[in-house]
Every structure is written in structure tokens, then in C-alpha cells.
Amino acid sequence: MLTAVRKKPAPARLALAVAAASLAPMAQADFIEDSSATLQTQNIYLNRDFREGSGQSKREEWSQGFLLNIESGFTEGTVGFGLDATGMLGIKLDSGAGRTGTDLLPVHDDGSTPDEFSRLGLTAKAKISETELRYGSHIPETPVVKASDSRTLPQVFEGAILVSQDVSGLTLTGGRLDKVIDRASTNSQELQINNKNGRFDSAAEADHLTFAGARYDFSEKLIGTYYAAELDDIYRQHFFNLQAVHPLSETSSLTADLRLMISDDTGAANAGKIDNQAWNGMVGYSLGGHKLSLAYQQMNGDTGYAYIDGGDPYLVNFVQINDFANADERSWQARYDYNFASIGVPGLTFLTRYVSGDNAEYNGGSNGSEWERDIELKYVVQTGPLKNVAVRMRNAMFRSDFARDADENRLIVSYSLPIW
């Protein structure tokens, strides 16, 4: 479960020791000695300037996030048991009336933002061989539910997830998630369908999400994935994915990532019509530090793409601001990446991409068009006392016939510190 933190937590090792005390004495060694703790920090400045339209003209905030992740080992025996804990703290560095809504910070009913907000997540776990069951708080990264982690604190889901890797090359995943805590929140909520641009009849809420999937590594160069999911009384989904790498030489290769998501409504009265087939894929060519990629995304069916509100859609053209996933929308992307390690500057990387979409159906109109251009420069310190500190600068320009035009800048400084 996940709850707001009101008091300072006890020292991490003491917390693990207390948890272990309820276990058999012979089991305590693995439970404690195999434990680990990592502190992650993230400082984010975000400025989104709306270039036209009515209402709030810009969103601009600055925050500092801390995430302490403590993972225990497993007790001895055929079935091993463990307990993980995650403490999260977000601190306001700058905000103000008329500038909120970046999702870096919660917004109160009166429009103000708190000086800080916090959460504590606990996850019980059990393991048999290479099969692990986890119950509690999760930050999932699957094609059918992908938590967003691009703000001060990540989105967190509550429920149970089972992962099995007992068969070589095969990963089986299943789960049921009942609640979600959004990025700028400390309260758990019902799962809800994202209704961007009025894609569906309503932003219906669901009691739970169930899912199951399989990933098989045919080789180091070819991976296949299938997932099935159902958001209770709202929609059912089937996801198919094939990823391939074909080396051409020691310094060049071809890559492909092909995806299909089929979504249909369950027939429940509160959900309305959902009918979407999302065909999308990306191919790339790399040579030394250079990589050029091209992507295409096509929405077929009567509605747009269905995914959980607040999460990230698993689409190749989901970029910094937009997802290009309205009904009948077709979009293409050109992307260029460069790794400066090829010229003797390890840790420095650059990317730019341009996505253009047209033929979009949206609330109140059709045949809309939109485009987005992104630029990102990132540097990870390689040596010295600041080793592993990452600095990322991101800029985006978005223009649309039916959504508000926006320019956005983000500056992100992050660091991960192993404690033990």
C-alpha cells in the first residue's frame, strides 16, 4: 500500500531489522545481508508556454524530488519472503498563482501548491525459484500499463504483479492493479481511461486492471512480446510486438520495433464505444555515434487509442508533449541521435525528432493536423566527485489545428546514489 508520510522514517537498516524479527532466525541473514538501498534525486524546472487560446497562458514550476528505495533479500527455504519500502519526497522550489498545472506539484482547491508532499510505499514479495509475486506498490513498465516517471515523483499503482523467468528466454508477467497514485498526488484513486481531446464518450472509471503477457527472446537479435489486458467494464486490449537488431559491421546495424495494439470496449454502459487498432513501428540505422530512425503510426477504428489516464501510452510517436493518437490519425517521425563518445566525449548525447500527424478526428471536428519538434541534450558526468550526475536539457515546439499550441523547456538534474 501507499500512504502519505507524516513523520521521518526510522533508519533504513533498523526498519529492515524490525521486519526480519518476525521471521525465523535462520532466515534473517539472507533477508538483511542481501538487502540494498538506493537514493535517487531529481531536480526539474518545467516551463510550458501556450502560444494561443484562452485560459492559463503558461505553466512554470521548479521542484526537487527524492526517492529512497530499500529492497530486502529473501528468507531461506523453498519459498522466500521479503519486504521492500519506497519513501518519496517532493519539495517546491518555485511556483505561483497562474503558473501551476505542470504536474510537478499537487494543486489545492484554492489554486495554491504545497511546500512539500510525500508518500511511503510498501511491497511484500514471495519467490519460488525464478518466479516472484509482489503485492503492494508498483511502478510498472509494460505495454498495457506504463507508469509515468517524468515529473518530481513517479506515478504509482497498487495491486499484485507476478513475474516468472523459470524458462530460459521466456518472461511471463501477470497482474491485477486496483488503485493509482498520480505523479502530483498523495491520494490513491480509481483507474480511469484517458480522454484527451474528447476521444471517448466519457472518462470512465474502473474497479481494476488485469493483464497477462509473455516475452520470448528468440536470440539476442530477435524478441517477441504479447500482452492481453482488461480495464474492468471499459476496454479489452491485445498487444503484439517484434523487436529485431541486424548488425551490418562492428560499428553499424539496422533495428526494427513493430507494434500493434487492438482495443475494444467491453459493452458496459458507462464506458461507451471503444474501437481502435494502433499500427506503429520504428526502423533505425546506426553508424558509429550516429543513428537515424523513421517511424509511422496509424490509428484505425472508430475511436482513438485507449490507455490509463496519467500513464504513458506505449506508442512510437508518443513524444515530449503529444501522443498523435486521435481517431484515424496517421503520423510519421524522423529522429536523429548522436553519441559524442565516438569522438572522445563519453557521457554526452544528443537527439532531435520531428513528428507530423494529419487526418485526425477529434471532439467537434475532423481532418485535423498537428506536429511536434523535440531537441534534447544530455550529459552524464563520468569521473570525479560528481560521477553519475546527469544533466538533461529538453525543448519542444507543438502546433495543432485543434489543441493549444505550446513551447516547452525542461531542465533536469538527476543522481542515483547506492547507499549499500
Buried (B, 14 or more C-beta within 10 A) or exposed (E): EBBEBEEEBEEBBEBBBEBBEEBEEEBBEBBBEEBBBBBBBBBBBBBBEBEEEEEEEBBBBBBBBBBBBBBBBBBBEEEBBBBBBBBBBBBBBEBEEEBBBBBBBBBEEEEBBBEEBBBBBBBBBBBEEEEBBBBBBBBBEBBBBBBBBBBBBBBBBBBBBBBBBEEEEEBBBBBBBBBBBBBBBBEBEBBBBBBBBBBBBEEBBBEBBBBBBBBBBEEEEBBBBBBBBBBBBBBBBBBBBBBBBEEEEEEBBEBBBBBBBBBBBBEEEEBBEBBBBBBBBBBBBBEEBBBEBEBBBBBBBEBBBBBBBBBBBBBBBBBBBBBBBBBBBBBBBEBEBBBBBEEEEBBBBBBBBBBBBBBBBBEEEEEBBBBBBBBBBBBBBEEEEEEBBBBBBBBBBBBBEBBBBBBBBBBBBBBBEEEE
